[in-house]
Amino acid sequence: MPDPFRHYEGVPVLDLPADPPVPGASPAADGPTFLSQLLFYSAAISASKRVPSTGFQYALRVNPSSGNLHPTEFHFLTRGLTEWPDGLYHYRPSAHMAEQRALGDFHLAGSSAPIVFVLTSIAWREAWKYRDRAYRYCLHDIGHARQALALAARAIGCETFAAGQFQDDEIAQAFRLSEDEWPMLIVEIGDGPIPVREPDAREIAWFGGHPNRLSEEKIAYPRIDAIHAATKVSHLAVVEPAPSGSGEIKLPPPAPYIRAFSEVARTRRSALDFQGGMQSMSLPQLSAILGAATQQPFSADFAGTRFIQLYLYVHRVDGLEPGVYRFWPERGELEKIKSGDQRVAAAGLSLGQDLAGNACVAFSMIGDLERAARAHGDRGYRYVHFEAGAIGQRLYLAAEALGLGATGIGAFYDQEVHRYLNVQPAQGQVVYHFAIGYPVPDPRLQA
Ligand SMILES: Cc1cc2nc3c(=O)[nH]c(=O)nc-3n(C[C@H](O)[C@H](O)[C@H](O)COP(=O)(O)O)c2cc1C
């Protein structure tokens, strides 16, 4: 297993203040506090687990990640933050600190945002375990990370904008990224209570730093390299609207959240399994979850239309018969496409993982890859997975805010899902599964 933490060694490391204020309570007093707050609620370590049989302890973070392998790195540039030098930084989650890789006025063409993140993926960190499928998980994780940043920023009172259309090699060069790190998404933070001053007018001074070696040996995955190279090419073409439809079940008004963002973001966990007994969730709770997942727009240069459609395997939702439903977000309606108990099917399709059958509701996210490719060329493949990850992050937090639990599921039998749901290639392909219910206690979890 490669080292789960990337460090750029030999550079100045700046402290981010511990225990930053709860988002939304009062504006951050200075730049370091603002950065600390943003990262504490989107990317920091938030708990640990201990394996009882071996005593092995490992860290868990605010943002989830397939297999807890965390291929995503957070780089950021700052311009004109108070009490914080302008420059280029890499977030060090293991110590909640920022590695200062350069000083000076960096800005990306067309952007004047005071903080700009570049999210990168280290595919090897996933590939050693998940092989070729790892590329998808890297993309999902970027979607989760981006949405984690967006939700933390919104709780603080700021807006974010994500850019997926850029020249990968130029960004990799401008940020002097280690060759194993691939830039995937640029996220600007702006329009809010960010403590700012005039940007520094100084020449750029590089420290760079030496990226740590993540493992002694590395196995090549040529198909991952090939798909990454193919999706470097982007072109904007025809953005077609998502198909619209309707269902016979109109969702009721959403149930209110019972837990605040600050609490939910820091305590969110993936359920190990769900209590498969009698306890059900309510239809207003489901309405709140589906609303959170789809209502607010994603603000990104590739988000002119949605590419994901949600299919639900309903097991235990009061007032909704067990079955498979398709969700039409524009009308807030569910369309029943299969009747009957779906617990065995949902678990079976999710690579035999019981949690998809023990949940109250499980999901297949169907991504319209063809339409995405018509709109964005092969790069559309990335965007569909980013959208799925971002929806996943919203599902996690909405479930927790309602007193439920959730788990993202990247492992499923693709072709069997298509057959079971009767999804034709023109409609899309399954890109992500999800489950929501009442979690069983996890004995490994340490506060
Ligand atoms: C893209 C993605 C795929 C995942 N796939 C699975 C899965 O198939 N089965 C599972 O039990 N957990 C899955 N998880 C949950 C991770 O194992 C979990 O996020 C990780 O262990 C970290 O724990 P945390 O979410 O509590 O921080 C997935 C998470 C993500 C983000």
The ligand as a Tripos MOL2 file, in Angstrom:
@<TRIPOS>MOLECULE
LIG
   31    33     1     0     0
SMALL
NO_CHARGES

@<TRIPOS>ATOM
      1 C1        -16.1310    6.4010   -4.6850 C.3       1 LIG1
      2 C2        -16.3430    5.5850   -3.4360 C.ar      1 LIG1
      3 C3        -16.5820    4.2340   -3.5340 C.ar      1 LIG1
      4 C4        -16.8030    3.4570   -2.3930 C.ar      1 LIG1
      5 N1        -17.1220    2.1270   -2.5110 N.ar      1 LIG1
      6 C5        -17.4220    1.3970   -1.4080 C.ar      1 LIG1
      7 C6        -17.8810    0.0620   -1.5230 C.ar      1 LIG1
      8 O1        -18.0170   -0.4810   -2.6250 O.2       1 LIG1
      9 N2        -18.1820   -0.6010   -0.3730 N.ar      1 LIG1
     10 C7        -18.0760   -0.0310    0.8740 C.ar      1 LIG1
     11 O2        -18.3760   -0.6800    1.8840 O.2       1 LIG1
     12 N3        -17.6340    1.2480    1.0080 N.ar      1 LIG1
     13 C8        -17.3230    1.9820   -0.1040 C.ar      1 LIG1
     14 N4        -16.9330    3.2970    0.0220 N.ar      1 LIG1
     15 C9        -16.7810    3.9020    1.3570 C.3       1 LIG1
     16 C10       -15.2970    4.0120    1.7330 C.3       1 LIG1
     17 O3        -14.8010    2.7530    2.0740 O.3       1 LIG1
     18 C11       -15.1300    5.0340    2.8680 C.3       1 LIG1
     19 O4        -15.4150    6.3220    2.3640 O.3       1 LIG1
     20 C12       -13.7200    5.0130    3.4200 C.3       1 LIG1
     21 O5        -13.4510    3.8190    4.0870 O.3       1 LIG1
     22 C13       -13.5040    6.1580    4.3910 C.3       1 LIG1
     23 O6        -14.4190    6.1010    5.4540 O.3       1 LIG1
     24 P1        -15.3450    7.3520    5.7600 P.3       1 LIG1
     25 O7        -16.2570    7.5500    4.5820 O.co2     1 LIG1
     26 O8        -16.0900    6.9780    7.0030 O.co2     1 LIG1
     27 O9        -14.4560    8.5410    5.9240 O.co2     1 LIG1
     28 C14       -16.7320    4.0690   -1.1040 C.ar      1 LIG1
     29 C15       -16.4680    5.4430   -1.0200 C.ar      1 LIG1
     30 C16       -16.2760    6.1960   -2.1590 C.ar      1 LIG1
     31 C17       -16.0290    7.6780   -2.0170 C.3       1 LIG1
@<TRIPOS>BOND
     1     1     2 1
     2     2     3 ar
     3     2    30 ar
     4     3     4 ar
     5     4     5 ar
     6     4    28 ar
     7     5     6 ar
     8     6     7 ar
     9     6    13 1
    10     7     8 2
    11     7     9 ar
    12     9    10 ar
    13    10    11 2
    14    10    12 ar
    15    12    13 ar
    16    13    14 ar
    17    14    15 1
    18    14    28 ar
    19    15    16 1
    20    16    17 1
    21    16    18 1
    22    18    19 1
    23    18    20 1
    24    20    21 1
    25    20    22 1
    26    22    23 1
    27    23    24 1
    28    24    25 2
    29    24    26 1
    30    24    27 1
    31    28    29 ar
    32    29    30 ar
    33    30    31 1
@<TRIPOS>SUBSTRUCTURE
     1 LIG1         1 GROUP 0 **** ****
